[in-house]
Amino acid sequence: MPASPPSPATAHVAPFTAPASALAAPPARAIVPAPAGPHTQVQGATKPRSAVVFGVIALVLIGLNLRAGITGASALLHDLQTVLGYGTLVAAIIPSIPTLCFAVAGAATSWLTGKLGVEKAILLSLSMLAGGLLLRGIPATGMLVLGSVVGMSGLAVCNVAMPSFIREHFAHRTSLMTAVYTVTMTTGATVTAVAVVPLAQALGSPSAAVGAIGITAVAAFLGFLPVALHAHRNGPRSAARQVSPWPLLRTRKGLLLTAIFTLQALLAYALLSWFPYMLTTMGMNASDSGLMFGLMQLVSVPAGMLLIAIGSRPGMLRPAFYLVSITMAVGLALLLVLPVGLAVVPAILLGFGLGIFPLVMVMISRSGASTAETTALSTLAQSSGYLLATAGPFGMGLLHSATGGWILPLALLLALSLAQIAVAHLITGSAMTRSVAGTTVRTAAPGAGTSGAAERK
């Protein structure tokens, strides 16, 4: 973002889908630069090769950490409860911490990036992530909860800020860099899910294993440090313009983005939190449950790449969303009816269904007419979406405790997957483009009484 204080301006939101390609680079006219100042760095300006290289390395390291702390703990939930001895209420709360923190801490990201800049905000979030994950290595229930809150709050800021970081540093390679970031994110989650159970057995402690995940977060912090220092030397970027995210919820674009993000997040985190535990309680041993969990994560890596490739073709965005949403619904239905010995089938289908996340993130990265607007839409979709998605893992735990089985929780997830198909139909329709074309976002300089307003023409 530019660094000089601008005068209030009105920027038209870019169409949600482009006629030639839904995920292609946005038209040049959609980028509305703020007034230049002595420290302004124009978005997409040529950067030194070393800055680009460090940016890519940092992107990969951050991606590897964005889900590892969640899937690592999920694979060891049963062992952690057995060793630490906490009750069913705490057992239901712990898987809900990530989405709750994503909602609360994520809501502050637009303000934080406006004060510190995108790069400094991400550096701060990585320090919180590393500290929180390392804190979970202390074998006490209180440390597990506290470390999860601190670490997931840092993760929340990273989640929301990354589309803006990609938009600002890789303006002409947004789809490619989003694919790299989401693929490395899924890779980190997959490797951690598969390796954390054997690691816990080798260390003789599930707490030590979840704490060891923090080492990779330290590496991400160190890898991102040169990027933050380069941004500091070249002047702050993000303090110049802010767009308030909340008025965007009154627009069709903001509402549908939030709806699709909420549904995919609720389904994803319900599965990421309980899938291995579910298989274990159904009779599968912990190691095989971890392998099925890892397989589900592994399938989502090529699935995300394939879906971006399909959705990037003219007229293929809606079929891509249909494909991934219907596959998720079929996977949940089979998990309900197939014996646990055939869990490999729903694991593969559910893994493909999780591939919707990169598709949604590319849409968010392309949704704003500026970095400030992209940050606002990302804040809106992710904070509101994750707040509502908290009902997924928390509700799954409570329903399982109340019924003693998984039929009712899985039936509700199946119903939500059908709702996702309906929202996917709406968000990829031509009516969406006409609606967004009539929406304006009003921005104001920081410190003004109102950061922004969205209104219908």
Secondary structure by P-SEA (a helix, b strand, c coil): cccccccbbbbbbcccccccccccccccccccccccccccccccccccaaaaaaaaaaaaaaaacccaaaaaaaaaaaaaaaaacccaaaaaaaaaaaaaaaaaaaaaaaaaaaaccaaaaaaaaaaaaaaaaaaaccccaaaaaaaaaaaaaaaaaaaaaaaaaaaacccccaaaaaaaaaaaaaaaaaaaaacaaaaaaaaccaaaaaaacaaaaaaaaaaaaaaaaaaaaacccccccccccccccccaaaaaaaaaaaaaaaaaaaaaacaaaaaaaacccaaaaaaaaaaaaaaaaaaaaaaaaaaaccccaaaaaaaaaaaaaaaaaaaaccccccaaaaaaaaaaaacaaaaaaaaaaaccccaaaaaaaaaaaaaaaaaaaccaaaaaaaaaaaccccaaaaaaaaaaaaaaaaaaaaaacaaaaaaaaabbbbbbccccccccccccc
